[in-house]
Amino acid sequence: MRVATWNVNSLRARADRVADFLDRAQIDVLLMQEIKCKPEQAPLAAFEDAGYAVALHGLNQWNGVAIASRVGLADVQTSFPAQPAFGKPGQEAIVEARAIGAQCGPLRAWSVYVPNGRGLADPHYPYKRTFLANLADAAAGWASSPTVIGGDFNVAPLPTDIWDEADADAPTHVTDEIRADLALMEGAGYEELSRRFIPEERTYTFWDYKQLRFPRNEGMRIDFMYASPGAAAAATDTTIERNERKGTGASDHVPVVVTLDDAALA
């Protein structure tokens, strides 16, 4: 069973490219972030023609998460317990479209898009911290069954997970406290699988479009796949699909793909 997580940075702009990747990489379950559309706007024909069922959660042209599965799709949830709400001062706070979970065959899978944080003095930063803490609390309750939580976590856990810790666009990704918040996932019983199989430094999953960041390899490792003990025991490989950042119309993120032994999940 092959499970991937990918911040596609607009599903409508990249549906054909995503569908092509599903076929080439033989992905069974794809966890998507930043789909940037409502369910009724989603271009689903390419997925359905290829045999995938799709569950989407999008409220507007921002954020949005989805799961595409060819091994079953049931018990869909569009938020996790105690997922925090956010609203600008003077506006009503809402629970944004940042998490979706479903049963995909023998595996419970969650796609999450952690808030960016924007700036250390911005209300989005404490929102990001609460989101991570509450996600870890919820994840602890799922840990007894095979579960994966994949997504764009907007945290560079190690100094070598970002090309420059002084990057002006990423102050909320590298603080000691935000790194500790992400580490709560390990305390909840989860293992981040790409680190097991790909421990190499300066291996990134995101490169900004500006200033030739990709050809200069000035990126960040912020896309991860966390696995409960049952799912982690079934993991046999992980790849970071760097070539998906190449070519016309690429997302600024690339997929992280985990291979799981079906027999070990049964």
Secondary structure, 3 states (H helix, E strand, C coil): CEEEEEECCCHHHHHHHHHHHHHHHCCCEEEEECCCCCHHHCCCHHHHHCCCEEEEECCCCCCCEEEEECCCCEEEECCCCCCCCECCCCCCCECCCCEEEEEECCEEEEEEECCCCCCCCCCHHHHHHHHHHHHHHHHHHHCCCCEEEEEECCCCCCHHHECCCCCCCCHHHCCHHHHHHHHHHHHCCCEEHHHHHCCCCCCCCECCCHHHCCCCCCCECCEEEEECHHHHHHEEEEEECHHHHCCCCCCCECCEEEEECHHHHC
